[in-house]
């Protein structure tokens, strides 16, 4: 039988919290020459929070992958450190635009609560398959809710927020992605045999039948609508990419990937030709060092400042608390990755990307080990959107692709993305528990063996 590895998980969790606290102390020593006064409070808060998450996991998902929670804790903790570091900078920004470490710690608390509630309530993730079309409807409502008059709010040029009195702004697309992945998984399980049928053969690729293109065209239209109406390139890329990836996982046909690439290229060309805000994004992407674009409102200033910061960080970085990340616009949200790169260097960024890669790898391992098609698709889809989101934001801030409105998972300040990603991790943990759990007879035999050994 596979080992539960709960003791190893607790040890790794303690190590992750210790690394975060060392980084926190390093920031204070570098900036003020003394350990931050609130270090003990933050350390005990983060440690206690993660211990509570560990106890819930050990009780309700004892066979879950032991690496996922410590890895997420480390990334989330480093995000808290960077936000604390930015809050201590003399940036000259209005107080409303400054990073708030206490607010981010509170959001982390709420995220862990949602993580725990998901594990406690959702004892069998396969129950989500019965809610396939309900999840699809909820996802679409959340996706279009920022367009509702008197509810949606436009911030930084994107209509992706809704305002709730007493709560603040919420980005519903972050929760919509979870509901839509559940819908995609349930739909593709039901339709995968039809979608896998081949039509005409073009060169070495068996194209799908024309009558089966409907779902892809609908998702393509929805993604294009999000891009055009909400000016949200990030959610558009995330939605369409997730569907194509899950379609490939379900059918194993590379022709769907080819069709997805062609549709994406056509949609990008059409949007870039017709709509001004998309043209602006491509102009910044193609000519970031153009002085006119640099000075333009919403131009390339933040992109170039991020590139300058990563360049000045070099291989090993300037050290935590010794850079100038406050010079980067939106360093605590969209551009926290370049701010981290300035102080930790290329080495630190590669280590950070490896942590993300390990989280995605554990999710894909869960997908491979799952015993039913729905679990395979759901775990694969959730792992892909996490990896895809990291690629989109890192590609944007390094000018590999046009800049989008997504944030770095678990690191950037912002409640919606952090809460949604903690729920995503809870779903992966629940599915890994089901995939690693041995059959009941094996557990019974193991228990009898231990009794006889005693």
C-alpha positions in Angstrom: 0.0 0.0 0.0 1.2 3.6 -0.6 2.4 5.4 2.5 0.3 8.3 3.8 3.5 10.3 4.5 1.7 12.6 7.0 4.8 13.0 9.2 6.9 13.9 6.2 4.3 16.4 5.1 4.3 18.1 8.5 8.1 18.3 8.4 8.0 19.9 5.0 5.2 22.3 6.1 7.3 23.4 9.1 10.3 23.9 6.7 8.2 26.0 4.4 7.1 28.3 7.2 10.7 28.5 8.5 11.9 29.7 5.1 9.2 32.3 5.0 10.1 33.6 8.4 13.8 33.7 7.5 12.9 35.8 4.4 10.8 38.0 6.5 13.6 38.6 9.0 16.0 39.2 6.1 13.8 42.0 4.7 13.8 43.8 8.1 17.5 43.4 8.6 18.3 44.8 5.2 15.9 47.7 5.3 16.0 48.8 9.0 18.9 46.8 10.5 16.6 45.0 12.9 14.2 42.1 12.8 10.6 43.3 12.1 8.6 43.8 15.3 5.7 41.9 14.0 7.7 38.8 12.9 6.6 36.7 15.8 2.9 37.5 15.2 3.2 36.8 11.5 5.1 33.6 12.1 2.7 32.3 14.6 -0.3 33.3 12.5 1.1 31.6 9.3 2.3 28.5 11.2 -1.0 28.1 13.1 -3.0 28.6 10.0 -1.1 25.9 8.1 -1.1 23.6 11.0 -4.9 23.9 11.0 -5.0 23.1 7.3 -2.7 20.1 7.9 -5.0 18.7 10.6 -8.1 19.1 8.3 -6.2 17.4 5.5 -4.9 14.6 7.7 -8.5 14.0 9.0 -10.5 14.3 5.8 -8.0 13.4 3.1 -5.4 11.2 4.8 -4.1 9.6 1.5 -3.6 12.9 -0.3 -0.4 13.9 -2.0 2.0 15.1 0.8 3.8 17.7 -1.3 1.0 19.9 -2.5 0.2 21.8 0.7 3.8 22.5 1.7 4.6 23.8 -1.8 1.6 26.1 -1.9 2.4 27.3 1.6 5.9 28.3 0.5 4.7 30.3 -2.5 1.9 31.9 -0.5 4.4 32.8 2.3 6.9 34.3 -0.1 4.1 36.4 -1.6 3.4 37.7 2.0 7.1 38.5 2.4 7.2 40.5 -0.9 4.0 42.4 0.0 5.5 43.3 3.4 8.7 44.4 1.7 6.7 46.6 -0.7 4.7 48.1 2.1 7.9 49.2 3.8 9.1 51.0 0.7 8.9 54.8 0.4 7.1 54.6 -2.9 5.2 57.9 -2.7 2.0 56.2 -3.8 -1.4 57.0 -2.4 -2.3 54.9 0.6 -5.1 53.2 -1.4 -2.6 51.9 -3.9 -0.1 50.6 -1.3 0.4 46.9 -0.5 -1.2 45.7 2.7 0.5 42.7 4.3 -2.2 42.4 7.0 -4.9 42.4 4.4 -3.1 39.7 2.4 -2.7 37.6 5.5 -6.4 37.9 6.2 -7.1 36.8 2.6 -4.8 33.8 3.2 -6.8 33.0 6.3 -10.0 33.1 4.3 -8.4 31.0 1.6 -7.3 28.3 4.0 -10.8 28.3 5.5 -12.3 27.7 2.0 -9.7 25.0 1.5 -10.7 23.3 4.7 -14.5 23.7 4.0 -14.1 22.2 0.6 -12.3 19.1 1.9 -14.9 18.7 4.7 -18.0 19.2 2.6 -16.9 17.6 -0.7 -16.2 14.0 0.5 -16.5 12.6 -3.0 -15.5 14.9 -5.9 -17.3 12.7 -8.4 -20.5 14.3 -7.1 -19.5 17.4 -9.2 -20.2 15.4 -12.4 -23.9 15.4 -11.6 -23.7 19.3 -11.6 -22.1 19.6 -15.0 -24.6 21.9 -16.6 -25.3 23.7 -13.4 -21.6 24.5 -13.1 -21.6 25.7 -16.7 -24.5 28.0 -16.0 -22.8 29.4 -12.8 -19.6 29.9 -14.7 -21.2 31.9 -17.5 -23.2 34.0 -15.0 -20.0 34.8 -13.1 -18.2 35.6 -16.3 -20.7 38.1 -17.6 -21.6 39.6 -14.2 -19.2 42.5 -14.5 -21.2 43.7 -17.5 -24.3 44.1 -15.4 -25.1 47.9 -14.9 -24.6 49.3 -11.4 -22.7 46.1 -10.5 -19.7 45.9 -12.7 -16.7 48.3 -12.2 -14.0 49.2 -14.6 -10.5 49.3 -13.1 -7.3 50.0 -15.0 -9.2 49.8 -18.3 -10.7 46.3 -17.7 -14.4 45.6 -16.9 -13.7 42.6 -14.8 -14.8 43.6 -11.3 -18.0 43.8 -9.4 -18.5 45.9 -6.3 -20.2 44.4 -3.2 -21.1 46.8 -0.4 -19.1 46.0 2.8 -16.8 43.6 0.9 -15.2 45.6 -1.8 -14.3 44.5 -5.3 -14.4 40.9 -6.4 -13.2 39.5 -9.7 -15.8 36.8 -10.5 -13.8 35.4 -13.5 -11.4 33.8 -10.9 -14.3 31.7 -9.6 -15.8 31.2 -13.0 -12.7 29.3 -14.2 -13.3 26.6 -11.5 -17.0 26.2 -12.4 -16.2 26.1 -16.2 -13.5 23.5 -15.7 -16.0 21.3 -13.9 -18.4 21.9 -16.8 -15.8 21.1 -19.4 -14.8 17.9 -17.6 -18.4 16.6 -17.2 -19.3 17.6 -20.8 -16.2 16.0 -22.4 -16.7 12.8 -20.5 -20.2 12.5 -21.9 -19.2 13.5 -25.5 -15.6 12.4 -25.9 -16.5 9.3 -28.0 -18.3 11.6 -30.5 -15.6 14.2 -30.4 -12.9 11.6 -31.0 -14.4 10.5 -34.3 -12.3 11.4 -37.3 -13.5 13.1 -40.4 -11.2 14.0 -43.4 -7.5 13.5 -43.3 -5.3 16.5 -44.0 -1.6 15.6 -44.5 -0.8 13.5 -41.4 -3.7 14.8 -39.2 -7.2 13.3 -38.9 -9.5 16.3 -38.7 -12.7 16.0 -36.6 -16.0 16.0 -38.3 -17.4 19.4 -39.2 -20.6 18.7 -37.1 -18.5 18.3 -34.0 -16.9 21.8 -34.2 -19.9 23.4 -32.5 -18.6 23.3 -28.9 -15.2 24.7 -29.9 -16.7 27.5 -31.9 -19.0 28.4 -29.0 -16.1 28.6 -26.5 -14.1 30.5 -29.0 -17.0 33.0 -29.4 -17.4 33.3 -25.6 -13.6 33.9 -25.2 -13.6 36.5 -28.0 -16.6 38.2 -26.3 -14.8 38.4 -23.0 -11.8 39.9 -24.8 -13.9 42.5 -26.6 -16.5 43.5 -24.1 -14.6 43.3 -20.8 -11.1 44.1 -22.3 -9.8 41.0 -20.4 -7.2 39.3 -22.5 -6.0 37.1 -19.6 -9.4 35.4 -18.8 -10.0 35.0 -22.6 -6.7 33.2 -23.0 -7.2 31.1 -19.9 -10.7 30.0 -20.8 -10.0 29.0 -24.4 -6.7 27.4 -23.6 -8.2 25.3 -20.8 -11.0 24.0 -23.0 -8.6 23.0 -25.9 -6.2 21.3 -23.4 -9.0 19.3 -21.8 -10.4 18.4 -25.2 -7.0 17.0 -26.2 -6.8 15.1 -22.9 -10.3 13.6 -23.5 -9.8 12.6 -27.2 -6.0 12.3 -27.6 -6.4 14.0 -31.0 -3.8 16.6 -31.9 -6.1 17.9 -34.6 -8.1 19.7 -31.9 -5.0 21.5 -30.7 -4.3 22.6 -34.3 -7.8 23.9 -34.7 -7.5 25.7 -31.4 -4.3 27.4 -32.5 -5.8 28.5 -35.8 -9.0 29.8 -34.1 -6.9 31.7 -31.5 -4.6 33.2 -34.2 -7.7 34.2 -36.3 -9.4 35.7 -33.2 -6.3 37.6 -32.1 -5.8 39.0 -35.6 -9.5 40.1 -35.9 -9.5 41.7 -32.4 -6.1 43.4 -33.0 -7.4 44.8 -36.3 -10.8 46.0 -35.1 -10.5 47.0 -31.4 -8.3 49.8 -30.1 -7.5 48.4 -26.7 -6.3 45.1 -28.3 -4.2 47.1 -30.7 -2.6 49.0 -27.8 -1.6 45.8 -26.1 0.1 44.5 -29.3 1.8 47.8 -29.9 3.3 47.7 -26.4 4.3 44.1 -26.9 6.1 44.8 -30.3 7.7 48.1 -29.3 8.0 48.4 -25.5 11.0 50.8 -25.7 9.2 53.3 -27.9 9.4 56.6 -26.0 5.9 57.6 -27.1 4.4 54.3 -25.8 6.4 54.6 -22.6 4.9 58.0 -21.8 1.4 57.0 -23.0 -1.3 56.4 -20.3 -1.5 52.6 -20.0 1.6 52.3 -22.2 4.8 50.4 -21.7 6.2 52.1 -18.6 5.3 49.3 -16.1 6.6 46.6 -18.6 9.9 48.4 -19.1 10.4 49.1 -15.4 9.8 45.4 -14.7 12.3 44.4 -17.4 14.9 46.9 -16.0 14.3 45.5 -12.5 14.9 41.9 -13.5 17.9 42.9 -15.5 19.4 44.8 -12.5 18.8 41.8 -10.3 21.2 39.6 -12.4 21.9 36.0 -11.5 21.7 36.2 -7.7 19.7 39.3 -7.1 20.3 42.3 -4.9 19.0 40.6 -1.8 15.7 40.9 -0.1 15.0 44.5 1.0 17.9 45.9 -1.0 16.3 46.6 -4.4 13.9 49.2 -5.7 10.7 47.3 -6.5 8.7 50.4 -5.6 9.7 51.9 -8.9 7.6 49.3 -10.7 4.0 50.2 -11.2 1.6 47.6 -9.7 4.6 45.7 -8.2 2.3 44.2 -5.5 -0.2 42.7 -8.0 0.5 42.2 -11.7 4.2 42.8 -11.5 5.2 41.1 -8.3 7.2 38.6 -10.4 9.7 41.2 -11.7 9.9 42.8 -8.2 10.9 39.4 -6.8 13.4 38.9 -9.6 15.2 42.1 -8.8 15.9 41.0 -5.2 16.2 37.2 -5.7 17.7 37.3 -9.2 17.4 34.7 -12.0 18.2 32.0 -9.5 15.3 32.9 -7.2 12.9 33.2 -10.1 13.9 29.8 -11.5 13.5 28.3 -8.0 10.0 29.9 -7.8 9.1 28.5 -11.2 10.3 25.1 -10.2 7.9 25.2 -7.2 5.0 26.0 -9.5 6.2 23.2 -11.8 6.2 20.8 -8.9 2.6 21.7 -7.9 1.5 21.2 -11.5 3.4 17.9 -11.7 1.7 16.6 -8.6 -1.7 17.6 -10.1 -0.9 15.8 -13.4 0.3 12.8 -11.4 -3.1 12.8 -9.7 -4.8 12.9 -13.1 -2.8 9.9 -14.3 -3.5 7.9 -11.2 -7.3 8.7 -11.1 -9.5 5.7 -11.6 -12.4 7.4 -13.5 -12.5 9.6 -16.7 -14.1 12.5 -14.9 -11.4 12.7 -12.3 -8.7 12.4 -14.9 -10.1 15.3 -16.9 -10.9 17.5 -13.8 -7.4 17.0 -12.3 -5.8 17.6 -15.7 -7.8 20.7 -16.4 -7.2 22.3 -12.9 -3.5 21.5 -13.2 -3.4 23.0 -16.7 -5.1 26.3 -15.8 -2.7 26.8 -12.9 0.3 26.2 -15.3 -1.3 28.2 -18.0 -1.9 31.1 -15.6 1.7 31.1 -14.5 2.8 31.0 -18.2 0.5 33.9 -19.2 1.6 36.3 -16.4 5.3 35.4 -16.6 5.3 35.6 -20.4 3.6 39.0 -20.1 6.0 40.6 -17.7 9.0 39.3 -19.6 7.5 40.4 -23.0 7.3 36.9 -24.4 3.6 37.5 -25.1 1.3 40.6 -24.8 0.7 41.6 -21.3 -2.6 40.5 -19.7 -4.5 41.3 -16.5 -3.8 38.0 -14.7 -1.8 37.9 -11.5 0.9 35.5 -10.2 -1.0 32.7 -8.3 -0.7 32.8 -4.5 1.8 35.7 -4.6 0.1 38.8 -5.9 -2.1 40.9 -3.6 -5.8 40.4 -4.3 -8.5 38.4 -2.6 -10.4 36.9 -5.6 -7.4 35.1 -7.2 -6.0 33.9 -3.9 -9.4 32.4 -2.7 -10.1 30.8 -6.0 -6.7 29.2 -6.1 -7.0 27.8 -2.6 -10.2 26.1 -3.7 -8.4 24.8 -6.7 -5.8 23.2 -4.5 -8.5 21.7 -2.3 -10.0 20.0 -5.3 -6.6 18.6 -6.3 -6.0 17.4 -2.8 -9.4 15.7 -2.7 -8.8 14.0 -6.0 -5.2 12.9 -5.0 -6.7 11.4 -1.8 -9.1 9.3 -3.9 -6.4 8.3 -6.4 -3.9 7.2 -3.8 -6.4 5.6 -1.5 -6.0 1.8 -1.7 -9.1 -0.4 -2.1 -11.1 -1.1 1.2 -10.0 -4.8 1.2 -6.3 -3.8 1.1 -6.8 -1.4 4.0 -8.5 -4.2 6.0 -5.7 -6.7 5.1 -3.1 -4.2 6.2 -4.9 -3.6 9.5 -5.1 -7.4 10.2 -1.4 -7.7 9.4 -0.5 -5.0 11.9 -2.7 -6.8 14.6 -0.9 -10.1 14.0 2.5 -8.4 14.1 1.7 -7.0 17.5 
